[in-house]
Amino acid sequence: MLIMAGCASKPKAIDLPPKPERKEVEAPQNLKDMALLLNYYEHLVQEWEAWGEAVDGLTNNKN
């Protein structure tokens, strides 16, 4: 009989950076609004990419 009680180890929790915040935006009414909206989404994509790289770095270092 093999007793395994107390041998299981749990992985340590990783403190992840906060996710980028999104804001609710109005529908564009003119060309200027469309340009501002495109700039906002481009900035948001960059923030999410940076967040993903940070998470990948943290999780790869813990393995």
C-alpha positions in Angstrom: 0.0 0.0 0.0 1.4 3.4 -1.0 0.3 6.4 1.1 0.5 9.8 -0.8 -1.1 12.0 1.9 0.7 15.3 2.3 2.9 14.8 -0.8 0.8 16.9 -3.2 2.1 20.4 -3.8 0.1 23.2 -5.1 1.6 25.6 -7.6 2.2 29.1 -6.2 -0.2 31.8 -7.3 1.3 34.3 -9.7 0.5 38.0 -9.1 -0.5 39.2 -12.5 -0.4 42.9 -13.5 -3.8 44.6 -13.8 -5.5 44.3 -17.2 -5.8 47.5 -19.3 -9.0 49.3 -18.7 -11.4 50.0 -21.5 -13.8 52.8 -21.7 -17.1 53.1 -23.4 -17.0 55.3 -26.4 -19.6 57.0 -28.4 -20.2 56.2 -32.1 -18.2 58.5 -34.3 -20.2 61.3 -35.8 -17.6 62.7 -38.2 -14.1 62.0 -39.6 -12.4 63.6 -36.6 -14.3 61.3 -34.2 -13.4 58.3 -36.4 -9.7 59.3 -36.2 -9.9 59.7 -32.4 -11.6 56.3 -32.1 -8.9 54.6 -34.3 -6.2 56.1 -32.2 -7.9 55.0 -29.0 -8.2 51.4 -30.3 -4.6 51.4 -31.5 -3.4 52.5 -28.0 -5.6 49.8 -26.4 -4.1 47.1 -28.6 -0.6 48.2 -27.6 -1.6 48.1 -23.9 -3.0 44.6 -24.2 0.0 43.4 -26.1 2.3 44.8 -23.4 0.1 43.2 -20.7 0.3 39.8 -22.5 4.1 40.0 -22.8 4.3 40.8 -19.1 2.1 37.9 -18.2 4.0 35.5 -20.5 7.3 36.7 -18.8 5.9 36.1 -15.4 4.4 32.7 -16.2 7.5 31.5 -18.1 9.8 32.5 -15.2 7.7 30.5 -12.7 7.8 27.2 -14.6 
